[in-house]
Amino acid sequence: MPLILANLGSQMNIKKIKGNDETRRFLSSLGFITGEVVTVISEFGGNLIINVKDTRVALDKGMASRIIV
């Protein structure tokens, strides 16, 4: 399921990153790689605050929908 549908506070493993090469490279540079554990911290106006590799990252709904957990 896409990361935007994940419950707040639940830890999930990334199964796949969708999108073109540039999008996947951008998400990879932020720490979003296959097998990594992510936690959705909060949601505000469709945007997500996500904990990945002990770092909090803000993603908009479009980017978060490309991350499959």
C-alpha angles and dihedrals in degrees: 000000000000117000091243089070095052120114119251113264096014119129115224138173120238109244100179143352115220127200140065124315094267093052093047091048091050093050090045090054088056091052100263102136132146112280096021119130116239132184125200105227101180146339125222123176093337093309119114134217106210131187112219125162091353090304130108115228129184116218130179121234093261095055094042091053090061092061112085117201 
